[in-house]
Each structure stands twice: as C-alpha cells, then as structure tokens.
Amino acid sequence: MGNLFAKKSLNDMTAEANEKGAGTLERVLGPVQLTMLGIGAVIGAGIFVLSGLGAKTAGPALMLSFVLSGLGCAFAGLCYAEFAAMIPLAGSAYTYAYATLGELIAWIIGWDLTLEYAMGASTVSSGWSNNFVEVLNIFHLKFPLWLAYDHWTGLRQATDTVARKMVLAAHPGMVPGTGAFSDAMDALKAAHPAALTTQAHALLNAPHLFGMEIGINVPAFLIALVITVILVIGIQESAKFNGAIVTTKIAIVLFVLGFGSHYVTKGNWGTDWHTFAPFGVGGIGLAAGLVFFSYIGFDAVSTTAQEAKNPQRDLPIGIIVSLTICTLLYIGVAAVLTGMVPWREVNIEAPISRAFLDHNLAWASNIITIGALAGLTSVMLVMLLGQSRVLYAMAHDGLLPRKFFGDIHPRFRTPWKGTILAGALAAVVGSITPIDDIGKMVNIGTLLAFVIVCIAIIVLRKTDPDRARPFKTPFVPLVPILGIFFNGYMMYKLGVWNWVRLVVWLIIGLVVYFTYSRKHSKLQQSLEAEGK
C-alpha cells in the first residue's frame, strides 16, 4: 500500500525537462506569450458569461465575490509559480503532486484536471454559442432555438420570449429591462406556468427522438472542433492566434470600463449593506464559488512548461502578471455591470452586451458581443491546450496509454491524439449540457486542485528545503494556508450536489487507476524491479 504514495524523483523530473528531440515538445514560448496565454484563458467566460449568474447570486456585492475569488487564486498562483519554475514539466498540479504527495494523489489531481480543462472548454463553448447567436441577431439572421442551445436552455429562452411578448401585449407602455417589466414577467410566469410552457414548446419547435424533444448546440460543437484543429497544427501557431485575440478582447474590456462608466447609476449599487449585498456574506461566498470559473486558466500557463524557452524565469511572470491584470479588470467590469443594470435585471446568457442594449446602445452592444465571441475563442484554446498537456504528462509516466496520449506528431510537434480526443469530448458535452451545470462541476474540481498545490508547497518545504527554487512563494506556510482556506471555503459554498458530482467523478477515476494505471505505472514497475 505504501507504493501508492511513492513519489517521483525531482532529479528524474529535471532530466525529463531537459530532454530534446523529435519526440519532445518544442520550446518556443517567451514571457509575453505565456502572459498572453494566461490572459487568454482567464478573460472570457467570467466577464462575458458568468458575471450575469454571479450578479443574480450576490447582487452588487459581486465586486467582492471577484475579490474573494481573486484572493484564492492569488495565494494558489504564488504556489503554482514556485512549482512551475522548479519543475518545468507539462502536467501542472499533477506533476507537482507526483513529486510531493505521491502517485495516488497525483492521479487524483490529474483526473481532476480533466474535469477542469475539458469540461471548462465545454462551458466556454456553450457561452461562445450564446454570443454567436447574438451576432447573428445583429445581422437579422435567425438560428433555430433547438439548434442554438441544449434542450433545457432552449426551452428557457423560448419561455422568456413568450413571456416578454405577453407582457408587452398587456402593458404596451412598459419598457423592457426595467424593474417593473421584470416583476411583470415573474408574475406572469407564476400565474400561468402551463400556458407559458405550452407556447414555449411551440416556439421551440424541436424534433422528437424516442418521444422526447431534442436540442443540440451546433455552434458550440463546431467551434470546439475548429479550436482542436488549430491546436493540432502547432503550439507556435496557437500562441500567435491567441495573442491576436487577446489584444482584441482587452481592448473590448477597456471599452466596457471606459464607455460603460458613463451609464452607471450609483443607486443600483444600493444605499446600505443590505441593498449592496442582498444575500449577505453567504451570497458573496456562493457567487465567488460560481464566478471562480472566471479565473480558471492561469494555471494552464504551467502546463506549457516544456514549451517555454526559459521556464524558470518566464513561467512565474506569466502566471502572476496575467492573474493580476485579470483580477483588476474583473472587479472593474463587475462594478460597471451592476451599476448600469439593477442586479435583478441582469441577463444570464449575455450580461454585458444586454446591459448596453438596455441603454439603447445597440452599436456598443454589438461591439461587445463580437468581442466576447473572440474572447471566448481564446479561452477554449488554452483550456484544450492545458488538457492535452496534462494527458501527455500522465501518459509519459505510464498512467495513461502512452502510444495514444503521449504520441507527438512528427511534423507539428504536438500531442495530437490526446488533443483530438479532448476537443471531441468538449464538443459533445458543450452541445448538450446547460452552461451553469457544467460550470459548477468545473469550479469544484479546480478548487480541489488549488488546495492540493498549496498543501504540496508546505510538504516540499519540509521534505526538501535545500532544493534550488528559482522562484519562492513568500511567507510560507502563511500564503499556502490562506490558499487552502479561501479555496476550501469556496468549495464548501458550492453545495452538496456539486460535492456529490465531484466524488462520483473521483470514484470513476480511482477505478481507472486500480484497473489500468497502477499496473502500467513506470514508477511502480521500477519499484517492483528493485524489490520495494
């Protein structure tokens, strides 16, 4: 049983990091590209999609939710930076756990990272589709609801459309987007649920399969496949594509902050604590757990360690700088969003663009929608990039089939088979699952990864204090303990059903480990050969 917690030698990891040749990943990324990858992964779903869900949960105090999430990520990010500089291998938290906590914990975190990256890409592809439909609306092109959303989201969209029309018919002078209009819609839904549902099904007009309505998010499916092709072609091409998109979306975010601030009504932020935080500290914590997805991605920078030119210097820069920039932008956008629109009226699917639309700024809304579309594209790219690198690292250690996940394309120098599998999985899940359900699963899995990395820093400082550390996490053990506390608190606030989903996912992973991975582990085989 002791072998389950056998650790991989840091010296062996260092030797692997220095390997060169056709069968290895290509070192082409510098500090600017790594920072852009971090920003590319972080800015997207949080600002353009999940900020709406967060506003409904915390009210104007969403600003504090982003601060809470940002603090949790900052403490974890400092721990990631130390590991990334010390162990410049693909695999991120999986690799760090293998060196400090043993193989079984490493497997759990590697399996957990699959939940973060592949399912994270699925969530973003769903958000991308929402914005794609908005772009089509700009050009007066209608996409059938049952082909634009999964079934549950499509039905909700149809219900809202029917309710909106009925309210306008009953109250012609009422202005959409106001509190009175929102209250009238809620009252209508409560008074006539059966009639609304019947009309919504008629508007959805979805075909049936085995007697059940179906809905397939075709745009989400297709964009995931396009991103997969780009990633297979090469890391340098992927980084250039990401850099161009990141520049565009930063400009859009600055536009939101600068132009949107002119339409902020300070009264929308509330007049006291109870109106600023209508659901109290608990609401702030719950929203922090929900919008935590906004920060997922900075850790993906560490998965490119074997593709960085100077990982000891550049990886900490990429992680810390990207996280700092994104946190400041998130807090600003949360303030503008909840200042432009009363929190009860914030749209869930496309909150920022709809906020400008509510102020009759259709042209600004169109710019933001197009920017959101571009922004979410880069998030998917980095998520799927991180996923394929984690699978590659696990395959390199024998925990997954090396001939498949560890196979490097002879021309493109990318782990192409694992990339294709991850992309196909993201495409299928994103096309049939509601965005909020996937997002919550991804959040709790990522928070667990952060907690384990923070624990690993404390362990390694005790077990190998003299190891060279190009970057050192400050104030150990205080910083990692704070990381454990903040991220653990957000895990707690995500609720029992998300814990159930996480436990089920981890049980499936343990079955895979004991039936395949342990038998094929290179480390276990070497220990058996030595008689240990």
C-alpha positions as CSV (number, residue, x, y, z in Angstrom):
1,M,0.0,0.0,0.0
2,G,3.0,2.3,0.6
3,N,3.8,2.3,-3.1
4,L,0.5,4.1,-3.7
5,F,2.2,7.2,-2.3
6,A,5.6,6.6,-3.9
7,K,7.0,9.9,-5.2
8,K,8.6,10.7,-8.5
9,S,12.2,11.9,-8.1
10,L,12.7,15.6,-8.7
11,N,16.1,14.7,-10.3
12,D,14.3,12.4,-12.8
13,M,11.8,15.2,-13.5
14,T,14.6,17.7,-14.1
15,A,16.2,15.2,-16.5
16,E,12.9,14.8,-18.4
17,A,12.5,18.6,-18.6
18,N,15.9,18.8,-20.4
19,E,15.1,16.1,-23.0
20,K,15.3,17.3,-26.6
21,G,14.5,15.8,-30.0
22,A,11.7,15.0,-32.4
23,G,9.7,13.1,-29.8
24,T,9.5,16.0,-27.4
25,L,7.6,19.2,-27.2
26,E,9.1,22.3,-28.8
27,R,10.4,25.2,-26.6
28,V,9.2,28.4,-28.3
29,L,7.2,30.4,-25.7
30,G,8.6,33.5,-24.1
31,P,7.2,35.6,-21.1
32,V,4.9,37.8,-23.3
33,Q,3.4,34.7,-25.0
34,L,3.0,33.0,-21.6
35,T,1.3,36.0,-20.1
36,M,-1.0,36.3,-23.1
37,L,-1.9,32.6,-22.7
38,G,-2.8,33.3,-19.1
39,I,-5.0,36.3,-20.0
40,G,-6.4,34.4,-23.0
41,A,-7.6,31.7,-20.7
42,V,-8.8,33.9,-17.9
43,I,-10.7,36.8,-19.6
44,G,-13.7,35.3,-21.2
45,A,-16.4,33.3,-19.6
46,G,-16.2,35.2,-16.3
47,I,-16.8,38.6,-17.8
48,F,-18.9,37.8,-20.8
49,V,-21.0,34.9,-19.4
50,L,-20.8,34.0,-15.7
51,S,-20.9,37.6,-14.4
52,G,-24.7,37.5,-15.0
53,L,-25.1,34.4,-12.8
54,G,-22.9,36.0,-10.2
55,A,-25.0,39.2,-10.1
56,K,-28.2,37.2,-9.5
57,T,-26.5,35.4,-6.6
58,A,-24.7,38.3,-4.8
59,G,-26.3,41.5,-6.2
60,P,-23.9,44.5,-6.5
61,A,-21.6,42.7,-4.0
62,L,-20.5,40.7,-7.0
63,M,-17.5,43.0,-6.9
64,L,-16.5,41.5,-3.5
65,S,-17.1,38.0,-4.9
66,F,-14.5,38.7,-7.6
67,V,-12.1,39.9,-4.9
68,L,-12.7,36.8,-2.8
69,S,-12.1,34.5,-5.9
70,G,-9.1,36.6,-6.9
71,L,-7.5,36.2,-3.4
72,G,-7.9,32.5,-3.5
73,C,-6.3,32.4,-6.9
74,A,-3.5,34.7,-5.9
75,F,-2.4,32.5,-3.0
76,A,-2.6,29.4,-5.1
77,G,-0.9,31.2,-8.0
78,L,2.1,32.0,-5.9
79,C,2.4,28.3,-5.1
80,Y,2.0,27.4,-8.7
81,A,4.8,29.8,-9.7
82,E,7.2,28.2,-7.3
83,F,6.5,24.7,-8.7
84,A,6.5,25.8,-12.3
85,A,9.9,27.3,-12.0
86,M,11.3,24.4,-10.0
87,I,9.7,21.6,-12.1
88,P,9.4,22.8,-15.7
89,L,7.3,19.9,-17.0
90,A,4.0,19.6,-18.6
91,G,1.3,18.4,-16.2
92,S,0.8,21.4,-13.9
93,A,-0.7,20.3,-10.5
94,Y,-0.5,16.6,-11.5
95,T,3.3,16.8,-11.8
96,Y,3.7,18.8,-8.6
97,A,1.6,16.3,-6.6
98,Y,3.6,13.4,-8.0
99,A,6.9,15.0,-6.7
100,T,5.5,15.7,-3.2
101,L,2.4,13.8,-2.2
102,G,2.8,10.5,-4.2
103,E,1.3,8.7,-7.2
104,L,-2.2,8.2,-6.0
105,I,-2.7,11.8,-5.1
106,A,-1.1,12.8,-8.4
107,W,-3.5,10.5,-10.3
108,I,-6.5,12.0,-8.4
109,I,-5.4,15.6,-9.3
110,G,-4.6,14.6,-12.9
111,W,-8.1,13.1,-13.2
112,D,-9.4,16.2,-11.6
113,L,-7.7,18.5,-14.1
114,T,-9.5,16.6,-16.8
115,L,-12.7,17.9,-15.2
116,E,-11.2,21.4,-15.1
117,Y,-9.9,21.7,-18.7
118,A,-12.1,19.5,-20.9
119,M,-15.3,20.5,-19.1
120,G,-14.2,24.0,-18.8
121,A,-13.8,24.2,-22.6
122,S,-17.3,22.7,-22.8
123,T,-18.7,25.5,-20.6
124,V,-17.0,28.2,-22.7
125,S,-18.1,26.6,-26.0
126,S,-21.7,26.9,-24.7
127,G,-21.1,30.6,-23.8
128,W,-19.5,31.2,-27.2
129,S,-22.6,29.9,-28.8
130,N,-24.8,32.3,-26.9
131,N,-22.7,35.2,-28.2
132,F,-22.7,33.7,-31.7
133,V,-26.5,33.7,-31.7
134,E,-26.4,37.4,-30.6
135,V,-24.0,38.2,-33.5
136,L,-26.5,36.6,-35.9
137,N,-29.3,38.7,-34.5
138,I,-27.2,41.8,-35.3
139,F,-27.5,40.9,-38.9
140,H,-31.1,39.8,-38.6
141,L,-30.3,36.1,-39.1
142,K,-32.3,33.7,-37.0
143,F,-30.9,30.4,-35.8
144,P,-33.5,27.7,-34.7
145,L,-33.6,27.6,-30.9
146,W,-33.3,23.8,-30.9
147,L,-30.0,24.0,-32.9
148,A,-28.6,27.0,-31.0
149,Y,-29.0,25.7,-27.4
150,D,-29.2,22.5,-25.5
151,H,-32.8,21.4,-24.8
152,W,-33.1,23.0,-21.3
153,T,-31.5,26.3,-22.2
154,G,-33.5,26.5,-25.5
155,L,-36.8,25.9,-23.6
156,R,-35.9,28.6,-21.1
157,Q,-35.1,31.0,-23.9
158,A,-38.4,30.2,-25.6
159,T,-40.3,30.7,-22.3
160,D,-38.7,34.1,-21.7
161,T,-39.5,35.2,-25.3
162,V,-43.2,34.2,-24.9
163,A,-43.4,35.9,-21.5
164,R,-41.9,39.1,-22.9
165,K,-44.4,39.2,-25.8
166,M,-47.3,38.6,-23.4
167,V,-46.2,41.4,-21.0
168,L,-45.8,43.9,-23.9
169,A,-49.2,43.0,-25.2
170,A,-50.8,43.5,-21.8
171,H,-48.7,46.7,-21.0
172,P,-47.8,48.4,-24.3
173,G,-46.1,51.3,-22.5
174,M,-43.9,49.2,-20.3
175,V,-40.1,49.4,-21.1
176,P,-38.2,46.1,-21.3
177,G,-35.2,45.9,-18.9
178,T,-36.8,47.9,-16.1
179,G,-37.7,46.6,-12.7
180,A,-41.4,46.9,-13.4
181,F,-41.0,44.8,-16.6
182,S,-39.0,42.1,-14.8
183,D,-41.6,42.0,-12.0
184,A,-44.4,41.7,-14.5
185,M,-42.6,38.8,-16.3
186,D,-42.1,37.0,-13.0
187,A,-45.8,37.4,-12.0
188,L,-46.9,36.1,-15.4
189,K,-44.7,33.0,-15.1
190,A,-46.1,32.3,-11.6
191,A,-49.7,32.8,-12.7
192,H,-49.8,30.9,-16.0
193,P,-47.0,28.3,-15.9
194,A,-48.9,25.7,-18.0
195,A,-49.9,28.2,-20.8
196,L,-46.3,29.6,-21.0
197,T,-44.8,26.1,-21.2
198,T,-47.2,25.1,-24.0
199,Q,-46.4,28.2,-26.0
200,A,-42.7,27.8,-25.3
201,H,-42.7,24.3,-26.7
202,A,-44.5,25.5,-29.8
203,L,-41.9,28.3,-30.3
204,L,-39.0,25.9,-29.7
205,N,-40.5,23.6,-32.4
206,A,-37.9,20.9,-31.7
207,P,-37.9,17.5,-33.3
208,H,-38.5,14.4,-31.1
209,L,-36.4,11.4,-30.6
210,F,-37.9,8.4,-28.7
211,G,-40.8,10.7,-27.8
212,M,-38.6,13.4,-26.2
213,E,-37.7,16.8,-27.5
214,I,-34.1,17.2,-28.5
215,G,-31.8,20.2,-28.5
216,I,-28.2,20.4,-29.9
217,N,-25.9,23.4,-29.5
218,V,-24.5,23.2,-33.0
219,P,-22.3,26.3,-32.8
220,A,-20.7,25.1,-29.5
221,F,-19.9,21.7,-31.2
222,L,-18.4,23.3,-34.3
223,I,-16.2,25.9,-32.5
224,A,-14.7,23.2,-30.3
225,L,-13.7,21.2,-33.4
226,V,-12.1,24.3,-35.1
227,I,-10.0,25.1,-32.0
228,T,-8.9,21.5,-31.8
229,V,-7.6,21.7,-35.4
230,I,-5.6,24.9,-34.6
231,L,-4.0,23.2,-31.5
232,V,-3.0,20.1,-33.5
233,I,-1.2,22.3,-36.1
234,G,1.3,23.6,-33.6
235,I,2.0,25.5,-30.3
236,Q,3.6,28.5,-32.0
237,E,0.6,28.9,-34.4
238,S,-1.7,28.5,-31.4
239,A,0.1,31.2,-29.4
240,K,0.0,33.7,-32.3
241,F,-3.7,33.1,-32.8
242,N,-4.2,33.5,-29.1
243,G,-2.1,36.7,-29.0
244,A,-4.2,38.4,-31.7
245,I,-7.5,37.5,-30.0
246,V,-6.2,38.6,-26.5
247,T,-5.3,42.0,-27.8
248,T,-8.8,42.4,-29.2
249,K,-10.6,41.4,-26.1
250,I,-8.5,43.5,-23.8
251,A,-9.5,46.5,-26.0
252,I,-13.1,45.5,-25.6
253,V,-12.9,45.2,-21.8
254,L,-11.3,48.6,-21.6
255,F,-14.1,49.9,-23.8
256,V,-16.7,48.5,-21.4
257,L,-15.0,50.1,-18.4
258,G,-14.5,53.5,-20.1
259,F,-17.7,53.9,-22.0
260,G,-19.9,51.9,-19.6
261,S,-18.9,54.1,-16.6
262,H,-20.9,57.0,-18.2
263,Y,-24.1,55.0,-17.8
264,V,-23.6,53.8,-14.2
265,T,-26.3,54.8,-11.7
266,K,-24.8,54.7,-8.3
267,G,-28.2,53.8,-6.7
268,N,-28.0,50.5,-8.5
269,W,-25.2,49.6,-6.1
270,G,-27.5,50.0,-3.1
271,T,-27.8,52.5,-0.3
272,D,-26.6,50.3,2.5
273,W,-25.0,46.9,3.2
274,H,-28.4,45.1,2.8
275,T,-29.1,46.6,-0.6
276,F,-25.4,46.3,-1.7
277,A,-25.3,42.6,-0.6
278,P,-28.9,41.4,-0.6
279,F,-27.9,37.9,0.2
280,G,-25.3,38.7,2.8
281,V,-21.9,37.2,3.2
282,G,-23.3,33.8,2.2
283,G,-24.4,35.2,-1.2
284,I,-20.9,36.7,-1.7
285,G,-19.3,33.4,-1.0
286,L,-21.7,31.4,-3.2
287,A,-21.2,33.9,-6.1
288,A,-17.4,33.7,-5.5
289,G,-17.6,29.9,-6.0
290,L,-19.7,30.3,-9.1
291,V,-17.6,33.1,-10.8
292,F,-14.4,31.3,-9.7
293,F,-14.7,29.8,-13.2
294,S,-13.7,33.3,-14.3
295,Y,-10.1,32.7,-13.1
296,I,-9.7,29.2,-14.4
297,G,-6.9,29.3,-16.9
298,F,-4.0,31.0,-15.2
299,D,-2.8,27.6,-14.0
300,A,-2.9,26.4,-17.7
301,V,0.2,28.5,-18.2
302,S,2.1,25.9,-16.1
303,T,1.0,23.1,-18.4
304,T,3.2,24.7,-21.1
305,A,6.3,24.4,-19.0
306,Q,8.0,22.1,-21.5
307,E,7.3,24.6,-24.3
308,A,8.7,27.7,-22.6
309,K,12.2,28.9,-23.6
310,N,13.2,29.9,-20.1
311,P,10.7,28.3,-17.8
312,Q,12.5,29.2,-14.5
313,R,12.1,32.9,-15.2
314,D,9.2,33.1,-17.6
315,L,6.6,30.8,-16.0
316,P,6.2,32.8,-12.7
317,I,6.0,36.0,-14.8
318,G,3.2,34.5,-17.0
319,I,1.2,33.2,-14.0
320,I,1.5,36.2,-11.7
321,V,1.2,39.0,-14.3
322,S,-1.8,37.5,-16.1
323,L,-3.6,36.9,-12.8
324,T,-3.1,40.4,-11.5
325,I,-4.2,42.1,-14.8
326,C,-7.3,39.9,-15.0
327,T,-8.4,40.4,-11.3
328,L,-8.3,44.2,-11.7
329,L,-10.3,44.1,-14.9
330,Y,-12.9,41.7,-13.4
331,I,-13.6,43.9,-10.4
332,G,-14.0,46.9,-12.7
333,V,-16.4,45.2,-15.0
334,A,-18.5,43.8,-12.1
335,A,-18.8,47.4,-10.8
336,V,-19.9,48.7,-14.3
337,L,-22.3,45.9,-14.9
338,T,-24.2,46.2,-11.6
339,G,-24.1,50.0,-11.9
340,M,-25.6,50.0,-15.4
341,V,-28.4,47.5,-14.7
342,P,-30.2,46.7,-11.4
343,W,-28.9,43.3,-10.3
344,R,-32.3,41.7,-10.6
345,E,-32.5,42.5,-14.3
346,V,-29.0,41.4,-15.3
347,N,-29.2,38.9,-18.2
348,I,-27.7,35.5,-17.5
349,E,-26.7,34.4,-21.1
350,A,-25.0,37.6,-22.3
351,P,-25.0,40.1,-19.4
352,I,-22.6,42.7,-20.7
353,S,-23.9,43.2,-24.2
354,R,-27.5,43.2,-22.9
355,A,-26.6,45.8,-20.3
356,F,-25.6,48.2,-23.1
357,L,-28.7,47.2,-25.1
358,D,-30.9,48.1,-22.2
359,H,-29.5,51.7,-22.5
360,N,-30.4,51.8,-26.2
361,L,-26.7,51.5,-27.2
362,A,-27.2,48.8,-29.8
363,W,-23.9,49.7,-31.6
364,A,-21.9,49.3,-28.4
365,S,-23.7,46.1,-27.5
366,N,-22.8,44.8,-31.0
367,I,-19.1,45.6,-30.5
368,I,-19.1,43.8,-27.1
369,T,-20.9,40.8,-28.5
370,I,-18.3,40.4,-31.2
371,G,-15.5,41.0,-28.7
372,A,-17.0,38.4,-26.4
373,L,-17.1,35.9,-29.3
374,A,-13.4,36.5,-29.9
375,G,-12.6,36.3,-26.2
376,L,-14.3,33.1,-25.5
377,T,-12.5,31.6,-28.5
378,S,-9.1,32.1,-26.9
379,V,-10.3,30.7,-23.6
380,M,-11.3,27.4,-25.3
381,L,-7.9,27.3,-27.0
382,V,-6.0,27.5,-23.7
383,M,-8.3,25.1,-21.9
384,L,-7.9,22.4,-24.5
385,L,-4.2,23.2,-24.7
386,G,-3.8,22.5,-21.0
387,Q,-5.9,19.4,-21.2
388,S,-3.8,17.7,-23.8
389,R,-0.6,18.6,-21.9
390,V,-1.8,17.0,-18.7
391,L,-2.8,13.9,-20.6
392,Y,0.6,13.9,-22.2
393,A,2.4,14.1,-18.8
394,M,0.3,11.3,-17.4
395,A,0.9,9.1,-20.4
396,H,4.6,9.8,-20.2
397,D,4.5,8.3,-16.6
398,G,2.6,5.3,-17.8
399,L,-0.7,6.2,-16.1
400,L,-2.4,6.5,-19.4
401,P,-1.7,4.7,-22.7
402,R,1.5,6.3,-23.9
403,K,1.1,5.2,-27.6
404,F,-2.1,7.3,-27.7
405,F,-1.9,10.3,-25.3
406,G,1.9,10.5,-25.4
407,D,2.2,10.4,-29.2
408,I,3.9,13.5,-30.6
409,H,3.1,14.4,-34.2
410,P,6.3,14.2,-36.3
411,R,5.6,17.4,-38.1
412,F,3.6,19.6,-35.7
413,R,5.4,18.5,-32.5
414,T,2.1,18.4,-30.6
415,P,0.4,15.6,-28.7
416,W,-2.2,15.4,-31.4
417,K,-4.2,12.3,-30.5
418,G,-4.9,13.5,-26.9
419,T,-5.8,16.9,-28.3
420,I,-8.3,15.5,-30.7
421,L,-9.9,13.3,-28.0
422,A,-10.2,16.3,-25.6
423,G,-11.6,18.5,-28.3
424,A,-14.2,15.9,-29.3
425,L,-15.3,15.5,-25.7
426,A,-15.6,19.2,-25.2
427,A,-17.6,19.5,-28.4
428,V,-20.1,16.8,-27.4
429,V,-20.6,17.9,-23.8
430,G,-20.9,21.6,-24.7
431,S,-23.5,20.9,-27.2
432,I,-26.0,19.0,-25.0
433,T,-25.4,20.3,-21.4
434,P,-26.6,23.6,-19.7
435,I,-23.8,26.0,-19.1
436,D,-24.5,26.5,-15.4
437,D,-24.4,22.8,-14.6
438,I,-21.0,22.3,-16.3
439,G,-19.6,25.5,-14.8
440,K,-20.3,24.4,-11.2
441,M,-18.6,21.0,-11.8
442,V,-15.6,22.6,-13.2
443,N,-15.3,25.0,-10.3
444,I,-15.2,22.5,-7.6
445,G,-12.7,20.3,-9.4
446,T,-10.3,23.3,-10.0
447,L,-10.6,24.4,-6.4
448,L,-9.6,21.0,-5.2
449,A,-6.5,21.2,-7.5
450,F,-5.6,24.6,-6.0
451,V,-5.9,23.2,-2.4
452,I,-3.7,20.3,-3.2
453,V,-1.0,22.5,-4.8
454,C,-1.0,24.7,-1.7
455,I,-0.6,21.6,0.5
456,A,2.2,20.3,-1.7
457,I,4.2,23.5,-1.3
458,I,4.2,23.1,2.5
459,V,5.1,19.4,2.2
460,L,8.1,20.1,-0.1
461,R,9.4,22.9,2.0
462,K,9.6,20.4,4.8
463,T,10.9,17.3,2.9
464,D,13.3,19.1,0.5
465,P,14.2,22.5,2.0
466,D,17.5,22.8,0.2
467,R,16.2,22.3,-3.3
468,A,17.0,25.2,-5.7
469,R,14.0,27.4,-6.2
470,P,14.2,30.0,-8.9
471,F,11.0,31.5,-7.6
472,K,10.0,31.1,-3.9
473,T,6.4,31.5,-2.6
474,P,6.6,34.3,0.0
475,F,5.6,33.8,3.6
476,V,5.4,30.0,3.7
477,P,3.4,28.5,5.3
478,L,1.0,31.5,5.7
479,V,0.4,32.0,1.9
480,P,-0.4,28.4,1.1
481,I,-2.5,28.1,4.3
482,L,-4.6,31.1,3.2
483,G,-4.9,29.5,-0.2
484,I,-6.2,26.3,1.4
485,F,-8.7,28.4,3.5
486,F,-10.0,30.6,0.7
487,N,-10.3,27.9,-1.9
488,G,-11.7,25.4,0.6
489,Y,-14.4,27.9,1.6
490,M,-15.5,28.4,-2.0
491,M,-15.7,24.6,-2.4
492,Y,-17.9,24.5,0.7
493,K,-20.2,27.2,-0.7
494,L,-20.8,25.3,-4.0
495,G,-23.3,23.0,-2.2
496,V,-23.8,19.3,-1.6
497,W,-24.8,18.3,-5.2
498,N,-21.5,19.6,-6.6
499,W,-19.7,17.6,-3.9
500,V,-21.6,14.5,-5.0
501,R,-20.7,15.1,-8.6
502,L,-17.0,15.5,-7.6
503,V,-17.0,12.3,-5.5
504,V,-18.6,10.3,-8.3
505,W,-16.0,11.7,-10.8
506,L,-13.2,10.8,-8.5
507,I,-14.6,7.3,-7.8
508,I,-14.6,6.7,-11.6
509,G,-11.0,7.9,-11.7
510,L,-10.0,5.5,-8.9
511,V,-11.5,2.6,-10.8
512,V,-9.4,3.5,-13.8
513,Y,-6.3,3.9,-11.7
514,F,-6.5,0.5,-10.0
515,T,-7.6,-1.4,-13.1
516,Y,-5.1,0.2,-15.6
517,S,-2.8,3.0,-14.4
518,R,-1.2,1.3,-11.4
519,K,-0.2,-1.8,-13.4
520,H,1.4,0.3,-16.2
521,S,3.0,3.0,-14.0
522,K,6.7,3.4,-14.8
523,L,7.4,4.3,-11.2
524,Q,5.6,1.2,-9.8
525,Q,7.4,-1.0,-12.3
526,S,10.8,0.4,-11.3
527,L,10.0,-0.1,-7.6
528,E,8.9,-3.7,-8.2
529,A,12.1,-4.3,-10.1
530,E,14.1,-3.0,-7.1
531,G,12.0,-5.2,-4.8
532,K,10.5,-2.3,-2.9
